[in-house]
């Protein structure tokens, strides 16, 4: 044809260029035609035959009936779908399908109240339940309320159903909110991965890969998989390349998340070891006592936190979120009080006899554990987190950092800062450093070394009590709590250097990081053994630890 007539080939090309817009327009028209009233027409009324398959045991018949209900878009069909979701659909022996409304039974078609003593619940398998849930979410996609539409999209993203593609297409075509439109694009892509059109599949793969969601693995892997005969499940090279690129991107995100998670777990464990080892570093460096009861100071601090929690719950429940502020000084004072009593009554008579001190403090440890069992019982007790320490922050797609762990990490650093200030900026700290470096010379210039020993021991025990307060926020509290940390605490002190705060900090965090780095490969038990072997080898080369201290060990 000539004289300005359209070439059919040109028309085809134009249709290919605007296929997405035309598809969206056609879907919108189809949905409009399926609506309750179009051009004055009313859809056929719901009949008994439409819902009768729900009362049968035939899976295919039930599935077909549910598909018909989804396609109708009328109020009775939505009511039945909601009842199916809530397990409120019953089947009478006569074959009637009934909806339970409180104590009443209503006919699913007529809505009339009926009496049926023989009605049995209609059961759905997981596949049909998923279809009903997806349908209910899909029916909300055309809601005028933005939050309702957003909730529907999020629900469908968790469990995308290809049968909902028509509704998703229609919602995507008319959505005006930019953020929700982007989420709808992703949802559309998840339902269009197996579309017969190559260009549509390619666009869907790119959208899914761009989401950077690790849950998308299972959607992309089948596209690069091979069949039994060696051919690819996805015949198009471009689609396979795009899917593989998305998988590589997800693998990189997974590796970063694992590394970041391991580092945070190591720092979290290190912060706990630091709180347990800091007081031990002070007392061991000052007095040279191997205190096997040091772990019980953590236990005392944890139980002090438990007592404070119960008191606040009983007498000031409105202030429960702030009970840790009261528990911190209480745990410090409780552990410090037990520490100074132990030092005055027992340890001061055993200075210079390390083996006897080791055995005695081990006995004291058993006594404290048994006393705790008699007072609080042998079972673990629960210490609840305040609301501001519950939950976590998402930093990567599959990495959530719990608020309580972050709080403990910050708390341990604050305690380290306070201990450093006490030991370097106060008169007590000056005496402690003097006695640690040269006890005889300090005594000659008038320092009451015995009193300094008591104060320093109480201070170290109090810091361990603060560690127990922190531990109570990440696990249950029991009489054996301290036994889990005493060996690791000693290793952190020996590794960092006896009596050195900086060495204890590095030793605690270093042990935590190394342990968590080894655990994924060898397990928790072998990781502890490996860490112990590494420390033994390190001490063989550097007996004084990472930071040497000129002190009482040089006087002997």
Secondary structure, 3 states (H helix, E strand, C coil): CCCCCCCHHHHHHHHHHCHHHHHHHHHHHHHHHHCCEECCEECCCCCHHHHHHHHCCCHHHHHHHHHHHHHHCCHHHHHHHHHHHCCCEEECCCCCEEEEECCEEEECCCCCEECCCCCEECCCCHHHHHHHHHHHHHHCCCCCCHHHHHHHHHHHHHCCCHHHHHHHHHHHHHCCCHHHHHHHHHHHHHHCCCCCCHHHHHHHHHHHHHCCCHHHHHHHHHHHCECCCCCECCCCHHHHHHHHHHHHHHHHHHHHHHHHHHHHHHHHHHHHHHHHHHHHHHHHHHHCCCCCCHHHHHHHHHHHHHHHHHHHHHHCHHHHHHHHHHHHHHHHHHHHHHHHHHHHHCHHHCCCCHHHHHHHHHHHHHHHHHHHHHHHCCCCECCCCCHHHCCEEEEECCEEEEHHHHHHHHHHHHHHHHHHHHHHHCHHHHHHHHHHHCHHHHHHCCCCHHHHHHHHHHHHHHHHHHHHHHHCCCCCECCCHHHHCHHHHHHHHHHHCCCCHHHHHHHHHHHHHHHHHHHHHHCHHHHHHHHHHHHHHHHHHCCCCCCCCCCHHHCC
